[in-house]
Amino acid sequence: MKNLIGIFLACAIAAIPAAAQNHGGGPARGVGGGHVPSHGPAPHPGPPPTRRSAPPQQQSRPAPAQEQSRQGPAQEQSRQGPAQEQSRGNQEPRRTFSDKQGHPEAPHVHSRGDKWVGHDTGRDDVHYHVDRPFEHGHFSGGFGRGHVFHLQGGGPDRFWFNGFYFSVAPYDFDYANGWLWNSDDIVIYEDPDHDGWYLAYNVRLGTYVHVMYMGNG
């Protein structure tokens, strides 16, 4: 009997870290955990599933000065920015993305089959409309598998790596909750549907967000 109790306790203790990891922003089973998709999402074949009201006009930001990148990670990570408040102020119902038990409530990619969950609203999605696509130029650092970048600081409103600067789409701010802006690895993919945007995939979490290239320092 004592042996059975000991085995039970050992199994229960071993399960605690995995459960804590999922509730604390760690990778879900079948998502993330170091997996890098072999390809980006395919272009959406038809009209978006639903039509939504337009959000506040996307405001482009000037490329950050090189001196601003010297701010410490603590100050940068605490910044929220007005774009996040605009996103939270939008009262429309938020979509659900948890297509399987334990999967995140954010756009994500399945480790098996590289299915991009959530990238299905088509070219007319007003949340990703910009008047002047790629006004800061095109990202030239490399796309997809084989080009993994280490985040070096910032936050959703402005982050950087290797001298390249990006900004998360205001509508996607909440989908980047749990990202570690000064340590996570990400991969950039081209967005086949939304002009002016790229997709930043978090290797640890398996989630992704739309990002705008802001230039290099």
Secondary structure as the mmCIF struct_conf table of DSSP 4:
data_model
#
loop_
_struct_conf.conf_type_id
_struct_conf.id
_struct_conf.beg_label_comp_id
_struct_conf.beg_label_asym_id
_struct_conf.beg_label_seq_id
_struct_conf.end_label_comp_id
_struct_conf.end_label_asym_id
_struct_conf.end_label_seq_id
HELX_RH_AL_P HELX_RH_AL_P1 LYS A 2 HIS A 23
TURN_TY1_P TURN_TY1_P1 GLY A 24 GLY A 25
HELX_LH_PP_P HELX_LH_PP_P1 PRO A 27 ALA A 28
TURN_TY1_P TURN_TY1_P2 ARG A 29 GLY A 30
STRN STRN1 VAL A 31 VAL A 31
TURN_TY1_P TURN_TY1_P3 GLY A 33 GLY A 34
BEND BEND1 SER A 38 HIS A 39
HELX_LH_PP_P HELX_LH_PP_P2 PRO A 41 HIS A 44
BEND BEND2 GLY A 46 PRO A 47
BEND BEND3 PRO A 49 THR A 50
BEND BEND4 PRO A 56 PRO A 56
HELX_LH_PP_P HELX_LH_PP_P3 GLN A 57 SER A 60
HELX_LH_PP_P HELX_LH_PP_P4 PRO A 62 ALA A 65
HELX_RH_3T_P HELX_RH_3T_P1 GLN A 66 ARG A 70
BEND BEND5 GLN A 71 GLN A 71
HELX_RH_AL_P HELX_RH_AL_P2 PRO A 73 GLN A 77
TURN_TY1_P TURN_TY1_P4 SER A 78 SER A 78
HELX_RH_AL_P HELX_RH_AL_P3 PRO A 82 GLY A 89
BEND BEND6 GLU A 92 GLU A 92
HELX_LH_PP_P HELX_LH_PP_P5 PRO A 93 ARG A 95
BEND BEND7 LYS A 100 LYS A 100
TURN_TY1_P TURN_TY1_P5 GLN A 101 GLY A 102
BEND BEND8 GLU A 105 ALA A 106
STRN STRN2 HIS A 108 VAL A 109
STRN STRN3 HIS A 110 HIS A 110
TURN_TY1_P TURN_TY1_P6 SER A 111 GLY A 113
STRN STRN4 TRP A 116 VAL A 117
TURN_TY1_P TURN_TY1_P7 GLY A 118 GLY A 118
BEND BEND9 THR A 121 THR A 121
TURN_TY1_P TURN_TY1_P8 ARG A 123 ASP A 124
HELX_RH_3T_P HELX_RH_3T_P2 VAL A 126 TYR A 128
BEND BEND10 ASP A 131 ARG A 132
TURN_TY1_P TURN_TY1_P9 PRO A 133 HIS A 136
BEND BEND11 GLY A 141 GLY A 141
BEND BEND12 GLY A 144 GLY A 144
TURN_TY1_P TURN_TY1_P10 ARG A 145 GLY A 146
STRN STRN5 VAL A 148 HIS A 150
BEND BEND13 GLY A 153 GLY A 153
STRN STRN6 GLY A 154 GLY A 155
TURN_TY1_P TURN_TY1_P11 PRO A 156 ASP A 157
STRN STRN7 ARG A 158 PHE A 161
TURN_TY1_P TURN_TY1_P12 ASN A 162 GLY A 163
STRN STRN8 PHE A 164 VAL A 168
HELX_RH_3T_P HELX_RH_3T_P3 PRO A 170 ALA A 176
TURN_TY1_P TURN_TY1_P13 ASN A 177 GLY A 178
TURN_TY1_P TURN_TY1_P14 TRP A 181 SER A 183
STRN STRN9 ASP A 185 GLU A 190
BEND BEND14 PRO A 192 HIS A 194
TURN_TY1_P TURN_TY1_P15 ASP A 195 GLY A 196
STRN STRN10 TYR A 198 ASN A 202
TURN_TY1_P TURN_TY1_P16 VAL A 203 LEU A 205
STRN STRN11 THR A 207 THR A 207
STRN STRN12 TYR A 208 ASN A 216
#
